[in-house]
Amino acid sequence: MLLPAAAPVLADDAVLRIGSKRFTESYVLGEVLAQTAAPHARTEHRQGLGNTAIVLAALKAGSIDVYPEYVGTIDQEILKHAKPATLDEIRRELAQQGLGVSQPLGFNNTYALAVRGDAADLRALSDLARHKELKFGLSHEFIGRADGWQGLARSYGISQRPSGLDHGIAYEALAQRQVDVIDIYSTDAKIGQYGLRVLEDDRAYFPRYDAVLLYRLDAAQRFPAAWQAMRGLEGRIAASDMIAMNAAAEIEGKSFSAVARDWLAGQMRKSTDATGAADTAPPGAASGNAVARPGLMSKLFDDSLWQLTRQHVTLVLLSVALACLVGIPLGVLAAYVPRLRQAVMAAVGVLQTVPSLALLAILIPLLGAIGTLPALIALFVYALLPVVRNTCTGILGVPKGLKTAALALGLRPNQRLLHIELPLALPVILAGVKTAAVMSVGTATIAAFIGAGGYGERITTGLALNDNDMLLAGALPAAALALLTQGLFELAERMVVPRRRISSRQM
């Protein structure tokens, strides 16, 4: 019997949804899956969803159907096994959750630690304990994983405290000597590019991380032809293939979809070569010409700009509208009922302090979905505080003389609020809405971590590839939108202030 968490909750059963984590190899493998399944089913690749916890929550909720994962991660991070389990044992345990795991795709992408090539005294992980001066820059997921830093430090007696560092920028930080040791994946293309030395795991701490497909059992039943096509990838992706694909994306600057397409085309040529000669050219090498890396302007104004802008603006508008719908009445309540004022302000203030990614990770299993809905709720939560605070401040700032005059005229409380207090408080309220809107433009970039789109898609891709141009291609439109939002609200404020003065003179 399947657990309730694995019950299908998909809005459209006709779409095979493929997820991926936020690093190059996962992006590429996700594209390989999507293109392999495309002739047999409608597919959607929800890329760069974040770390294991977020992608797994999306899988269990039915927001995605399959994503590339690694046996060691499933064994120790997802199933929490203290000792390595066999693939059959893993498969039986996952089946109780309505999940399945494929046979390995053909390569082992294990974790490892690396240092600069000129670090002569460092050859193995056991050497690290003797060098207390070393600075460790490790990815946040590796630091927190059960099979990551904590167990490694205990196994090798390493006492240094690591700093959290995004995987995408770790190589550059190591090259610039800002850190001395980083965590890597054994199929990273930049190991050779930066001339790094991979330290020997001389105590065999790391388990095998054979790449597999982690999927919902019901997805294999709903998309039998597509699933059989994806199973055809088992055992076919060699480590050299994966390194070449990662290099094509990170070093040559090719898109993930183009990298996947080239590799699949190469596999097709191999299978149809009448002479049986293997075509071993790496992805992108078939033409014999170097691929020109796209520049900032081409990335900034590519075909996705309008779609990402529409997604970003929609998220900001809806979240701020919801914040006004809820926040203005809450601000009025706080102003009118002094004994509730502190509680209301404390509640919205606490919500503001919840880390964005933590909030998203909580919302995914609660809502049973990824994408726009949890992103919208998170942005709404962060927009509440300035709206509530400014509404309360604006109403409390209405001169007592005007309130007394309104009372003397016999106006009821709701009439005083609607016709006197809210109009006079409008400039202050509008300033709070402006703050919420400008903040939301920046905060909306987190939506890309759960497949809701927006400019954050470019930022997450840029982080994964350590591509400054791609980062700027996401950051610059977001900054321009924030400035435009600021300008529009300041224009609205200038239109409101004269009206307030006229109203005050009439009173």
C-alpha positions in Angstrom: 0.0 0.0 0.0 1.3 3.4 -0.9 1.7 6.1 1.7 -0.7 9.1 1.4 2.1 11.4 0.5 2.6 9.6 -2.8 -0.9 9.9 -4.0 -1.1 11.7 -7.4 -2.0 15.4 -7.1 -1.1 16.5 -10.6 -3.1 19.2 -12.3 -2.4 17.8 -15.7 -1.7 14.0 -15.9 -0.9 14.4 -19.6 2.4 16.2 -18.9 5.5 14.3 -17.8 7.3 16.7 -15.4 11.0 16.3 -15.0 12.9 18.1 -12.2 16.6 18.9 -11.7 18.7 20.3 -8.9 20.7 23.5 -9.0 24.0 22.4 -10.5 25.2 21.9 -14.1 25.1 18.1 -14.2 21.6 17.9 -13.0 20.4 20.6 -15.5 22.0 18.6 -18.3 20.7 15.2 -17.2 17.2 16.8 -16.8 17.4 18.0 -20.5 18.6 14.5 -21.6 15.5 13.0 -19.9 13.2 15.6 -21.4 14.4 15.2 -24.9 14.5 11.4 -24.6 10.9 11.3 -23.5 9.6 14.0 -25.8 8.7 11.8 -28.8 6.5 9.7 -26.5 4.8 12.3 -24.2 4.4 16.0 -23.5 7.3 16.9 -21.3 8.2 19.8 -19.0 11.6 20.4 -17.5 11.4 22.2 -14.2 15.0 23.0 -13.8 17.2 24.2 -10.9 14.6 23.5 -8.2 17.2 23.7 -5.4 18.7 21.1 -3.1 17.7 17.5 -2.4 15.0 18.5 0.2 13.1 20.7 -2.2 13.3 18.4 -5.2 12.3 15.4 -3.1 9.4 17.3 -1.6 8.2 18.2 -5.2 8.5 14.6 -6.2 6.5 13.3 -3.3 3.9 16.0 -3.8 3.4 15.0 -7.4 4.7 18.3 -8.8 7.4 16.4 -10.7 7.4 12.8 -11.9 11.2 12.0 -12.1 14.6 13.6 -11.6 18.2 12.5 -11.7 19.6 11.5 -8.4 22.6 9.5 -7.0 22.5 6.2 -5.1 24.6 7.5 -2.2 22.3 10.5 -1.7 19.2 8.3 -1.7 20.8 5.8 0.7 22.2 8.2 3.3 20.4 11.5 2.8 16.9 10.5 1.8 16.5 7.0 3.5 18.9 7.9 6.4 20.8 4.6 6.3 23.7 4.4 8.7 25.4 1.7 6.5 25.3 1.4 2.7 22.3 -0.6 1.4 22.0 -2.6 -1.8 20.0 -1.2 -4.7 17.3 -3.8 -4.2 17.0 -2.8 -0.5 16.7 0.8 -1.5 14.1 0.0 -4.1 11.9 -2.0 -1.6 12.0 0.9 0.9 11.2 3.5 -1.7 8.3 1.5 -3.0 6.6 2.0 0.4 6.6 5.7 -0.4 5.3 5.3 -3.9 8.7 5.9 -5.4 11.1 3.9 -7.5 14.7 4.0 -8.6 16.2 3.0 -12.0 19.3 1.0 -12.7 22.5 3.2 -12.8 22.9 5.4 -15.8 26.5 4.4 -16.2 28.8 6.8 -14.2 29.7 7.3 -10.6 29.8 11.0 -9.6 31.2 10.8 -6.1 31.8 13.6 -3.7 35.5 14.6 -3.2 37.6 17.4 -1.8 40.0 19.3 -4.0 42.9 21.7 -3.5 45.1 23.7 -5.9 47.6 21.8 -7.9 50.5 23.6 -6.2 49.6 22.2 -2.7 52.5 19.8 -2.6 51.8 18.5 1.0 48.2 17.5 0.3 47.6 14.2 -1.5 44.9 12.5 0.6 42.1 13.5 2.9 44.0 12.3 5.9 46.6 15.0 5.2 44.1 17.8 6.0 44.0 17.2 9.7 47.7 18.2 9.9 47.2 21.6 8.3 45.2 23.7 10.7 45.7 26.9 8.6 43.6 25.6 5.7 40.4 27.5 4.9 37.5 25.3 3.8 34.8 26.6 1.4 32.1 24.0 1.1 28.7 24.0 -0.5 25.8 24.5 2.0 24.2 21.1 1.1 27.5 19.3 1.6 27.9 20.9 5.1 24.4 19.8 6.1 24.3 16.3 4.6 24.4 13.2 6.6 27.0 11.8 4.2 28.9 15.1 3.9 31.0 17.3 6.1 30.1 16.2 9.6 30.8 12.5 9.0 33.9 13.3 7.0 35.3 15.5 9.7 34.8 12.8 12.3 36.3 10.1 10.1 39.4 12.0 9.3 39.8 14.0 12.5 39.5 17.4 10.8 38.8 20.2 13.3 38.6 23.3 10.9 35.3 25.1 10.6 34.1 25.4 7.0 32.5 28.4 5.4 29.4 28.0 3.3 30.1 28.6 -0.4 27.9 28.1 -3.5 29.2 25.3 -5.6 29.1 27.5 -8.8 31.6 30.0 -7.4 33.8 27.7 -5.4 36.4 27.0 -8.2 37.0 30.7 -8.7 37.3 31.3 -4.9 39.9 28.5 -4.8 41.8 29.8 -7.7 41.9 33.3 -6.1 43.2 31.7 -2.9 40.2 32.9 -0.9 39.8 29.3 0.3 42.1 26.3 0.2 39.8 23.3 0.1 36.5 22.9 -1.7 34.0 20.0 -2.2 33.6 18.9 -5.8 31.8 16.2 -7.9 34.1 13.8 -9.6 32.6 14.6 -13.0 33.0 18.4 -12.7 34.5 19.8 -15.9 36.4 22.5 -14.1 38.8 20.1 -12.2 41.1 19.9 -15.2 40.4 23.5 -16.3 41.7 24.9 -13.0 44.4 22.3 -12.6 43.1 21.0 -9.2 44.3 18.0 -7.3 41.5 15.7 -6.1 42.4 14.3 -2.7 42.4 10.6 -2.3 39.6 9.2 0.0 42.2 6.9 1.7 39.7 5.8 4.4 36.9 5.1 1.9 34.5 7.4 3.6 32.4 8.4 0.6 29.9 5.8 -0.8 29.3 5.3 -4.5 27.2 8.0 -6.1 26.0 6.1 -9.2 23.6 8.3 -11.2 20.0 6.9 -11.3 16.5 8.1 -11.9 14.3 8.7 -8.9 10.7 8.6 -10.0 7.1 8.2 -8.9 5.8 4.7 -9.5 2.5 6.0 -10.9 4.5 8.0 -13.5 5.9 4.9 -15.0 2.4 3.6 -15.3 1.0 6.8 -16.8 3.7 7.3 -19.4 4.8 3.7 -20.3 6.3 4.6 -23.7 8.2 7.6 -22.3 9.4 5.6 -19.3 10.7 2.8 -21.5 12.6 5.4 -23.6 14.2 6.9 -20.5 15.1 3.4 -19.2 17.1 3.1 -22.4 19.6 5.5 -20.9 20.6 3.0 -18.2 24.3 2.1 -18.4 24.8 4.3 -21.5 26.3 7.5 -20.0 30.0 7.1 -19.3 31.9 9.3 -16.9 33.8 10.7 -19.8 30.5 11.6 -21.6 29.3 13.4 -18.5 32.5 15.3 -18.0 32.4 16.4 -21.7 28.7 17.5 -21.3 29.5 19.5 -18.2 32.4 21.1 -20.0 30.3 22.0 -23.0 27.9 23.9 -20.6 30.4 25.4 -18.2 33.4 26.1 -20.4 32.0 26.4 -23.9 28.9 28.2 -22.8 26.4 26.0 -24.6 22.8 25.8 -23.4 21.8 22.8 -21.4 19.3 21.8 -24.2 22.0 22.0 -26.9 24.4 19.9 -24.8 21.8 17.2 -24.3 20.7 17.3 -28.0 24.3 16.9 -29.2 25.0 13.9 -26.9 21.7 12.2 -27.9 22.6 12.8 -31.6 26.0 11.2 -31.0 24.4 8.2 -29.4 22.1 7.9 -32.4 25.0 8.0 -34.8 26.7 5.3 -32.8 23.7 3.0 -32.9 23.1 3.6 -36.7 26.7 3.4 -37.8 26.7 0.6 -40.3 30.5 0.0 -39.9 30.2 -0.3 -36.2 32.8 2.4 -35.7 32.2 4.4 -32.5 31.7 8.1 -32.8 33.6 9.3 -29.7 33.5 13.0 -30.4 32.4 14.9 -27.3 29.2 17.0 -27.4 29.6 20.0 -29.6 32.7 18.7 -31.4 31.0 17.3 -34.4 31.3 20.4 -36.5 35.0 20.8 -35.7 34.5 24.5 -34.9 34.8 26.1 -31.5 31.5 27.4 -30.2 31.5 31.1 -29.6 30.4 31.8 -26.0 27.4 34.2 -26.0 28.1 37.6 -24.5 26.1 39.7 -22.0 23.8 41.4 -24.6 22.8 38.2 -26.3 21.9 36.6 -22.9 20.2 39.7 -21.7 17.9 40.1 -24.8 17.4 36.5 -25.7 14.0 35.0 -26.6 13.2 34.3 -22.9 13.3 37.9 -21.8 9.6 38.6 -22.4 8.4 35.4 -20.8 10.6 35.9 -17.7 9.5 39.5 -17.4 5.8 38.5 -17.6 6.3 35.8 -14.9 8.2 38.2 -12.7 5.7 41.1 -13.0 2.8 38.7 -12.4 4.3 37.4 -9.2 5.0 40.9 -7.9 1.6 42.3 -8.8 -0.4 39.4 -7.3 1.7 39.1 -4.1 1.5 42.9 -3.4 -2.2 43.0 -4.2 -2.8 40.1 -1.7 -0.6 41.9 0.8 -2.8 45.0 0.5 -6.0 43.0 0.7 -4.9 41.5 4.0 -2.4 44.0 5.3 -4.6 47.2 5.2 -7.4 45.6 7.3 -4.8 44.3 9.7 -3.2 47.7 10.0 -6.6 49.3 10.6 -7.3 46.6 13.3 -3.9 47.4 14.9 -4.7 51.1 14.9 -8.2 50.8 16.3 -7.6 48.1 18.9 -4.5 49.1 21.0 -4.4 45.8 22.9 -4.0 43.8 19.6 -1.5 46.2 18.1 1.7 44.6 19.5 0.5 41.1 18.7 -0.3 42.0 15.1 3.0 43.8 14.5 4.9 40.9 16.2 3.2 38.3 14.0 4.0 40.0 10.7 7.5 40.9 11.9 8.2 37.2 12.7 7.0 36.1 9.3 9.4 38.6 7.7 12.4 36.9 9.4 11.7 33.4 8.1 14.5 32.6 5.5 13.0 32.4 2.0 14.3 29.0 1.0 13.2 27.5 4.4 9.7 28.9 3.8 9.6 27.4 0.3 10.7 24.1 1.6 7.9 24.1 4.2 5.3 25.3 1.8 5.9 22.6 -0.9 4.8 19.6 1.2 2.0 21.7 2.8 0.5 22.7 -0.5 1.5 19.6 -2.4 2.8 21.7 -5.3 5.8 23.7 -6.6 5.7 26.6 -9.0 3.6 29.8 -8.7 1.4 29.0 -5.7 4.1 28.5 -3.0 6.2 31.3 -4.5 3.2 33.6 -4.4 2.4 32.8 -0.8 6.1 33.4 0.2 6.2 36.8 -1.5 2.8 37.7 0.1 4.3 36.9 3.5 7.3 39.1 2.9 5.2 42.0 1.6 2.9 42.1 4.6 5.0 43.9 7.2 5.5 47.3 5.4 1.8 47.4 4.4 0.5 46.6 7.9 3.0 48.9 9.6 2.4 51.9 7.4 -1.4 51.5 7.5 -1.4 51.5 11.3 1.1 54.5 11.4 -0.9 56.5 8.9 -4.2 56.1 10.7 -2.6 56.9 14.1 -1.1 60.0 12.5 -4.4 61.6 11.5 -4.8 64.8 13.7 -7.0 64.3 16.7 -8.8 67.6 15.8 -10.0 66.1 12.5 -11.2 63.0 14.3 -13.1 65.1 16.8 -14.7 67.2 14.1 -15.8 64.1 12.3 -17.3 62.8 15.5 -19.1 66.1 16.1 -20.6 65.9 12.6 -22.2 62.6 13.6 -20.2 60.3 11.3 -20.2 56.7 12.2 -16.9 54.8 12.8 -16.9 53.2 9.3 -17.7 56.6 7.7 -14.9 58.3 9.6 -12.5 55.5 8.5 -13.6 55.5 4.8 -14.0 59.2 4.3 -11.6 60.8 6.7 -8.9 58.6 8.1 -8.0 56.4 5.2 -7.8 59.3 2.7 -5.6 61.3 5.0 -3.4 58.2 5.7 -3.2 57.3 2.1 0.3 58.8 1.4 1.7 56.9 4.3 -0.1 53.7 3.2 1.1 54.2 -0.3 4.7 54.5 0.9 4.3 51.1 2.6 2.9 49.5 -0.5 5.8 51.0 -2.5 8.3 49.5 -0.1 6.5 46.1 -0.4 6.5 46.3 -4.2 10.2 47.2 -4.5 11.2 44.5 -2.1 9.0 41.9 -3.9 10.8 42.7 -7.2 14.1 41.5 -5.6 12.6 38.7 -3.5 10.7 37.3 -6.5 14.0 35.9 -7.8 13.6 33.0 -5.3 10.6 31.8 -7.4 13.1 30.2 -9.8 14.2 27.7 -7.1 10.7 26.0 -7.3 10.0 26.4 -10.9 7.9 29.6 -10.9 10.1 31.4 -13.4 11.0 35.0 -13.4 14.5 36.6 -13.6 15.7 34.3 -10.9 16.0 31.5 -13.6 18.9 33.3 -15.1 20.5 34.0 -11.7 20.3 30.4 -10.6 21.7 29.3 -13.9 24.5 31.8 -13.6 25.3 30.6 -10.1 25.4 26.9 -11.3 27.8 27.8 -14.2 29.7 30.6 -12.4 28.7 32.7 -15.4 28.8 36.4 -14.5 27.1 37.4 -17.8 24.1 35.1 -17.0 24.0 36.5 -13.5 23.9 40.0 -14.8 21.3 39.0 -17.4 19.0 38.2 -14.5 20.1 40.9 -12.1 19.9 43.9 -14.5 16.3 43.4 -15.6 15.3 42.9 -11.9 17.1 46.2 -10.9 15.4 48.0 -13.9 12.0 46.7 -12.8 12.7 47.8 -9.2 13.6 51.3 -10.4 10.5 51.5 -12.6 8.3 50.4 -9.7 9.9 53.0 -7.5 9.3 55.7 -10.1 5.7 54.8 -10.7 4.9 54.8 -6.9 6.6 58.2 -6.4 4.5 59.6 -9.3 1.4 58.2 -7.6 2.5 59.7 -4.3 2.9 63.2 -5.9 -0.7 62.9 -7.2 -2.1 61.9 -3.8 -0.4 64.5 -1.7 -2.1 67.6 -3.3 -5.4 65.9 -2.9 -4.7 65.3 0.7 -4.0 69.0 1.2 -7.2 70.0 -0.6 -9.2 67.6 1.6 -7.5 69.0 4.8 -8.4 72.6 3.8 -12.0 71.6 3.1 -12.2 70.1 6.6 
